């Protein structure tokens, strides 16, 4: 893409050597020819005015005019209206290397879990909030602010977490980060410095968790998850002194960590002097009437809770938060400083205003209705086409798990569906050991509209029938 | 700060247990009292309408109305106009823990290097660019985009670096990051994976460099800098296979890496199969007529060049770029993915439009004039008050070095100036060994206006007089 210049001239890197052989005019001609041949100046690109270039290079304007005329005569440049000089469009130049093209548009249906509805990103609200941020930004918001985040945002986030998630935290123990990935990375590094060696991860669970643990120089160990959440007895059998959990809506099973297990887990943490990292990734979207409070509120000195706007607004914003015990928060903020010196100041201010104004809550309510409708579309489509499948994990978020009856082959169903451009995600992807638990399909529906959900299920209805999988397609 | 609610009701986390003792009304009253006493609901905060809360909790509206009336009678709540219920303003609640206050306003003058002019952040241009981003964003820009960065931005950055910095890079070898700190961190991690053990840093130089090296699990080793830049013979005497440099305008001495040294350095890199990390931090602002091309352009397979908009626009944006050799770029992008999954998508689009539209170049030209005027203010003030000081490193950027004549005591001058609220930065801060090189003061002037520069120098004029330092103040 050629750079366009609106009312201004481009900067060009040209060097003239007053000590070298050849006149300055010859040198300038040579430098411009090289810049054009090599593609540093692209076909069609506008050159600085002769006055401007002469001033930049410290030569006479006549010398530049002469050079432009010479190169125009040679076909490198074209004089266009209004005294503007451009690189000739006919110039043959090396192709600009293109960055990889975005993935081709998929005409199929991808039931990928973990994707929010990208079409519903509240662009108008966000732009309003950016304007508010611009209007109210202080010098500190524009410079290198505090690595832990804008004091105003941390206050608003602490208040929000208390009000909506029954968390218990003060603004000074909030660290703003870019999302779960960075939040868990910073936290694990601090835990390692403090002597942690082994970190438990849920099995089944996100395989990335073990990667995060290893990358921080720690050993991951899987712990089983059952219908009540993580099995604390399993945790006791490991050397772990920290565990990464998704208590509000387990990934991928969707179970909620049961009250008894919560107590048991916190007892384990006390016994081990351990830390629980709570991935609070989609708790905003609950469809029943019983919100599940954050584990963090029960034991603020044991739990590091990590949340973000990636699911509630959109991943593009790269804003999240870490609610940390007071004895860890300063070290986590220091890690943030060393990693990237802090998150963008104006974006932080914009999120502050979005929450303060009530627009954030209003968006969540709209989205809860939208996801609820998608959820109905999925359950009805499956009830109609595959009534024998038991669907669980639907109390919150935007994915559900369909356990497959005995004899059905998860991998064969996924493969057969893919041949019809319906992308399913088998439970085996989430088994940390790659093991052989009960076969199941994880249906994500956040970024699919209701029509796509219904038609996607209809197109693989035969594959979901009980009995050995065979693909008639 | 109380949360304000515009045309919407807040979300509240309340739990009712249908299996527990006590009526639902009693439970709801208790839950609200606790929320108010604990400060989870703040004084003055608006409660959901009775209809809304009843619907959320799955109870009758009358039950909620009765509860509100009871708590109003008890003084917890107040009914205000329009059927709105709020937490009573008189409620005594635990104080909200405040995040640390921003640093108190300094009435003195801080000649801190490395700070751009924050008052000149082009807020109007940036807001325009945000609007452009919103208008043109694709689904990919709103979701998890490529970790290496938006393809459009990478293309624009590659083109810009070729045009202005004489770099030689294709878009596929550009990785968008949050600035130098993240850029060097990602690069060093990849180098470590590839077998690098020791990394040289400039001495004098930014002490943070050695910290970055150590944090990546590598050994830093200092290499001296003289009037021609880094001493390559010194580099040969170390075990380093990588070096972090500021070739265009050395931090802090301000010297430019001389042409002969550039060649010598690249020969060293070839011999060692080594890597040069080029911190291109303020090359946008040159005041003479001879731009200094990036080292990267001379050896794109040996040099990782890191730049950002922190000095050119403002640190708040947290956007930078890594131009990497093709054999390193994919691994650096993967490190970016693992660290934070990529930089904010809309911000990347906004920067793309800012550069494409020519507004970025126009801002740089404005700022070059602004910094040139500050530079004149500094040189004239020092010429007037301390004509014996030799000022160097002023060809670019917004700091200069004043070497102190023999017998003057750097630390004593800094301390005496601080007592007058004039903050000076001594050269010892930049000596990696904390060693005893020639005493000097590094004067940063980017974020000071001309009046502050002049009055700051005038207020310490006597301290800068030759001879043993004594503070008459």
HADDOCK unambig.tbl for C-alpha pairs under 7 A between the chains (distance, minus, plus):
assign (segid A and resid 3 and name CA) (segid B and resid 356 and name CA) 5.08 0.50 0.50
assign (segid A and resid 4 and name CA) (segid B and resid 356 and name CA) 5.55 0.50 0.50
assign (segid A and resid 4 and name CA) (segid B and resid 357 and name CA) 5.62 0.50 0.50
assign (segid A and resid 4 and name CA) (segid B and resid 358 and name CA) 6.59 0.50 0.50
assign (segid A and resid 5 and name CA) (segid B and resid 357 and name CA) 5.61 0.50 0.50
assign (segid A and resid 5 and name CA) (segid B and resid 358 and name CA) 4.72 0.50 0.50
assign (segid A and resid 6 and name CA) (segid B and resid 357 and name CA) 5.84 0.50 0.50
assign (segid A and resid 6 and name CA) (segid B and resid 358 and name CA) 5.63 0.50 0.50
assign (segid A and resid 8 and name CA) (segid B and resid 358 and name CA) 6.36 0.50 0.50
assign (segid A and resid 8 and name CA) (segid B and resid 362 and name CA) 6.32 0.50 0.50
assign (segid A and resid 10 and name CA) (segid B and resid 361 and name CA) 6.68 0.50 0.50
assign (segid A and resid 11 and name CA) (segid B and resid 164 and name CA) 5.85 0.50 0.50
assign (segid A and resid 11 and name CA) (segid B and resid 361 and name CA) 6.98 0.50 0.50
assign (segid A and resid 12 and name CA) (segid B and resid 163 and name CA) 5.57 0.50 0.50
assign (segid A and resid 12 and name CA) (segid B and resid 164 and name CA) 5.20 0.50 0.50
assign (segid A and resid 13 and name CA) (segid B and resid 163 and name CA) 6.03 0.50 0.50
assign (segid A and resid 13 and name CA) (segid B and resid 164 and name CA) 4.86 0.50 0.50
assign (segid A and resid 13 and name CA) (segid B and resid 165 and name CA) 6.20 0.50 0.50
assign (segid A and resid 13 and name CA) (segid B and resid 166 and name CA) 6.09 0.50 0.50
assign (segid A and resid 13 and name CA) (segid B and resid 291 and name CA) 6.80 0.50 0.50
assign (segid A and resid 15 and name CA) (segid B and resid 290 and name CA) 6.54 0.50 0.50
assign (segid A and resid 40 and name CA) (segid B and resid 162 and name CA) 5.50 0.50 0.50
assign (segid A and resid 40 and name CA) (segid B and resid 163 and name CA) 5.33 0.50 0.50
assign (segid A and resid 41 and name CA) (segid B and resid 163 and name CA) 6.55 0.50 0.50
assign (segid A and resid 56 and name CA) (segid B and resid 289 and name CA) 6.04 0.50 0.50
assign (segid A and resid 57 and name CA) (segid B and resid 289 and name CA) 5.59 0.50 0.50
assign (segid A and resid 58 and name CA) (segid B and resid 289 and name CA) 6.44 0.50 0.50
assign (segid A and resid 96 and name CA) (segid B and resid 170 and name CA) 6.93 0.50 0.50
assign (segid A and resid 97 and name CA) (segid B and resid 170 and name CA) 5.11 0.50 0.50
assign (segid A and resid 97 and name CA) (segid B and resid 171 and name CA) 6.03 0.50 0.50
assign (segid A and resid 97 and name CA) (segid B and resid 172 and name CA) 6.99 0.50 0.50
assign (segid A and resid 98 and name CA) (segid B and resid 155 and name CA) 6.95 0.50 0.50
assign (segid A and resid 98 and name CA) (segid B and resid 171 and name CA) 5.85 0.50 0.50
assign (segid A and resid 98 and name CA) (segid B and resid 172 and name CA) 6.54 0.50 0.50
assign (segid A and resid 99 and name CA) (segid B and resid 151 and name CA) 5.41 0.50 0.50
assign (segid A and resid 99 and name CA) (segid B and resid 155 and name CA) 6.88 0.50 0.50
assign (segid A and resid 99 and name CA) (segid B and resid 171 and name CA) 5.11 0.50 0.50
assign (segid A and resid 99 and name CA) (segid B and resid 172 and name CA) 4.49 0.50 0.50
assign (segid A and resid 100 and name CA) (segid B and resid 172 and name CA) 6.89 0.50 0.50
assign (segid A and resid 118 and name CA) (segid B and resid 139 and name CA) 6.32 0.50 0.50
assign (segid A and resid 118 and name CA) (segid B and resid 142 and name CA) 6.45 0.50 0.50
assign (segid A and resid 118 and name CA) (segid B and resid 143 and name CA) 6.32 0.50 0.50
assign (segid A and resid 123 and name CA) (segid B and resid 134 and name CA) 6.56 0.50 0.50
assign (segid A and resid 127 and name CA) (segid B and resid 131 and name CA) 6.93 0.50 0.50
assign (segid A and resid 131 and name CA) (segid B and resid 127 and name CA) 6.92 0.50 0.50
assign (segid A and resid 134 and name CA) (segid B and resid 123 and name CA) 6.56 0.50 0.50
assign (segid A and resid 139 and name CA) (segid B and resid 118 and name CA) 6.33 0.50 0.50
assign (segid A and resid 141 and name CA) (segid B and resid 316 and name CA) 6.48 0.50 0.50
assign (segid A and resid 142 and name CA) (segid B and resid 118 and name CA) 6.48 0.50 0.50
assign (segid A and resid 142 and name CA) (segid B and resid 314 and name CA) 6.33 0.50 0.50
assign (segid A and resid 142 and name CA) (segid B and resid 315 and name CA) 6.42 0.50 0.50
assign (segid A and resid 142 and name CA) (segid B and resid 316 and name CA) 4.62 0.50 0.50
assign (segid A and resid 143 and name CA) (segid B and resid 118 and name CA) 6.34 0.50 0.50
assign (segid A and resid 143 and name CA) (segid B and resid 314 and name CA) 6.35 0.50 0.50
assign (segid A and resid 143 and name CA) (segid B and resid 315 and name CA) 5.12 0.50 0.50
assign (segid A and resid 143 and name CA) (segid B and resid 316 and name CA) 5.40 0.50 0.50
assign (segid A and resid 144 and name CA) (segid B and resid 315 and name CA) 5.56 0.50 0.50
assign (segid A and resid 144 and name CA) (segid B and resid 316 and name CA) 6.22 0.50 0.50
assign (segid A and resid 151 and name CA) (segid B and resid 99 and name CA) 5.38 0.50 0.50
assign (segid A and resid 151 and name CA) (segid B and resid 100 and name CA) 6.98 0.50 0.50
assign (segid A and resid 155 and name CA) (segid B and resid 98 and name CA) 6.83 0.50 0.50
assign (segid A and resid 155 and name CA) (segid B and resid 99 and name CA) 6.71 0.50 0.50
assign (segid A and resid 162 and name CA) (segid B and resid 40 and name CA) 5.58 0.50 0.50
assign (segid A and resid 163 and name CA) (segid B and resid 12 and name CA) 5.61 0.50 0.50
assign (segid A and resid 163 and name CA) (segid B and resid 13 and name CA) 6.08 0.50 0.50
assign (segid A and resid 163 and name CA) (segid B and resid 40 and name CA) 5.30 0.50 0.50
assign (segid A and resid 163 and name CA) (segid B and resid 41 and name CA) 6.56 0.50 0.50
assign (segid A and resid 164 and name CA) (segid B and resid 11 and name CA) 5.86 0.50 0.50
assign (segid A and resid 164 and name CA) (segid B and resid 12 and name CA) 5.19 0.50 0.50
assign (segid A and resid 164 and name CA) (segid B and resid 13 and name CA) 4.87 0.50 0.50
assign (segid A and resid 165 and name CA) (segid B and resid 13 and name CA) 6.21 0.50 0.50
assign (segid A and resid 166 and name CA) (segid B and resid 13 and name CA) 6.12 0.50 0.50
assign (segid A and resid 170 and name CA) (segid B and resid 97 and name CA) 5.14 0.50 0.50
assign (segid A and resid 171 and name CA) (segid B and resid 97 and name CA) 6.05 0.50 0.50
assign (segid A and resid 171 and name CA) (segid B and resid 98 and name CA) 5.84 0.50 0.50
assign (segid A and resid 171 and name CA) (segid B and resid 99 and name CA) 5.01 0.50 0.50
assign (segid A and resid 172 and name CA) (segid B and resid 98 and name CA) 6.63 0.50 0.50
assign (segid A and resid 172 and name CA) (segid B and resid 99 and name CA) 4.51 0.50 0.50
assign (segid A and resid 172 and name CA) (segid B and resid 100 and name CA) 6.76 0.50 0.50
assign (segid A and resid 178 and name CA) (segid B and resid 340 and name CA) 6.41 0.50 0.50
assign (segid A and resid 181 and name CA) (segid B and resid 339 and name CA) 6.49 0.50 0.50
assign (segid A and resid 181 and name CA) (segid B and resid 340 and name CA) 5.46 0.50 0.50
assign (segid A and resid 182 and name CA) (segid B and resid 339 and name CA) 5.61 0.50 0.50
assign (segid A and resid 182 and name CA) (segid B and resid 340 and name CA) 4.85 0.50 0.50
assign (segid A and resid 289 and name CA) (segid B and resid 56 and name CA) 5.98 0.50 0.50
assign (segid A and resid 289 and name CA) (segid B and resid 57 and name CA) 5.52 0.50 0.50
assign (segid A and resid 289 and name CA) (segid B and resid 58 and name CA) 6.46 0.50 0.50
assign (segid A and resid 290 and name CA) (segid B and resid 15 and name CA) 6.45 0.50 0.50
assign (segid A and resid 291 and name CA) (segid B and resid 13 and name CA) 6.71 0.50 0.50
assign (segid A and resid 291 and name CA) (segid B and resid 15 and name CA) 6.98 0.50 0.50
assign (segid A and resid 314 and name CA) (segid B and resid 142 and name CA) 6.32 0.50 0.50
assign (segid A and resid 314 and name CA) (segid B and resid 143 and name CA) 6.34 0.50 0.50
assign (segid A and resid 315 and name CA) (segid B and resid 142 and name CA) 6.42 0.50 0.50
assign (segid A and resid 315 and name CA) (segid B and resid 143 and name CA) 5.10 0.50 0.50
assign (segid A and resid 315 and name CA) (segid B and resid 144 and name CA) 5.56 0.50 0.50
assign (segid A and resid 316 and name CA) (segid B and resid 141 and name CA) 6.46 0.50 0.50
assign (segid A and resid 316 and name CA) (segid B and resid 142 and name CA) 4.61 0.50 0.50
assign (segid A and resid 316 and name CA) (segid B and resid 143 and name CA) 5.39 0.50 0.50
assign (segid A and resid 316 and name CA) (segid B and resid 144 and name CA) 6.22 0.50 0.50
assign (segid A and resid 316 and name CA) (segid B and resid 344 and name CA) 5.14 0.50 0.50
assign (segid A and resid 316 and name CA) (segid B and resid 345 and name CA) 4.73 0.50 0.50
assign (segid A and resid 316 and name CA) (segid B and resid 346 and name CA) 6.43 0.50 0.50
assign (segid A and resid 317 and name CA) (segid B and resid 344 and name CA) 5.11 0.50 0.50
assign (segid A and resid 317 and name CA) (segid B and resid 345 and name CA) 6.72 0.50 0.50
assign (segid A and resid 318 and name CA) (segid B and resid 343 and name CA) 6.83 0.50 0.50
assign (segid A and resid 318 and name CA) (segid B and resid 344 and name CA) 5.35 0.50 0.50
assign (segid A and resid 339 and name CA) (segid B and resid 181 and name CA) 6.50 0.50 0.50
assign (segid A and resid 339 and name CA) (segid B and resid 182 and name CA) 5.62 0.50 0.50
assign (segid A and resid 340 and name CA) (segid B and resid 178 and name CA) 6.39 0.50 0.50
assign (segid A and resid 340 and name CA) (segid B and resid 181 and name CA) 5.47 0.50 0.50
assign (segid A and resid 340 and name CA) (segid B and resid 182 and name CA) 4.87 0.50 0.50
assign (segid A and resid 343 and name CA) (segid B and resid 318 and name CA) 6.83 0.50 0.50
assign (segid A and resid 344 and name CA) (segid B and resid 316 and name CA) 5.13 0.50 0.50
assign (segid A and resid 344 and name CA) (segid B and resid 317 and name CA) 5.12 0.50 0.50
assign (segid A and resid 344 and name CA) (segid B and resid 318 and name CA) 5.37 0.50 0.50
assign (segid A and resid 345 and name CA) (segid B and resid 316 and name CA) 4.74 0.50 0.50
assign (segid A and resid 345 and name CA) (segid B and resid 317 and name CA) 6.74 0.50 0.50
assign (segid A and resid 346 and name CA) (segid B and resid 316 and name CA) 6.44 0.50 0.50
assign (segid A and resid 356 and name CA) (segid B and resid 3 and name CA) 5.10 0.50 0.50
assign (segid A and resid 356 and name CA) (segid B and resid 4 and name CA) 5.61 0.50 0.50
assign (segid A and resid 357 and name CA) (segid B and resid 4 and name CA) 5.61 0.50 0.50
assign (segid A and resid 357 and name CA) (segid B and resid 5 and name CA) 5.65 0.50 0.50
assign (segid A and resid 357 and name CA) (segid B and resid 6 and name CA) 5.88 0.50 0.50
assign (segid A and resid 358 and name CA) (segid B and resid 4 and name CA) 6.52 0.50 0.50
assign (segid A and resid 358 and name CA) (segid B and resid 5 and name CA) 4.68 0.50 0.50
assign (segid A and resid 358 and name CA) (segid B and resid 6 and name CA) 5.58 0.50 0.50
assign (segid A and resid 358 and name CA) (segid B and resid 8 and name CA) 6.38 0.50 0.50
assign (segid A and resid 361 and name CA) (segid B and resid 10 and name CA) 6.66 0.50 0.50
assign (segid A and resid 361 and name CA) (segid B and resid 11 and name CA) 6.98 0.50 0.50
assign (segid A and resid 362 and name CA) (segid B and resid 8 and name CA) 6.22 0.50 0.50
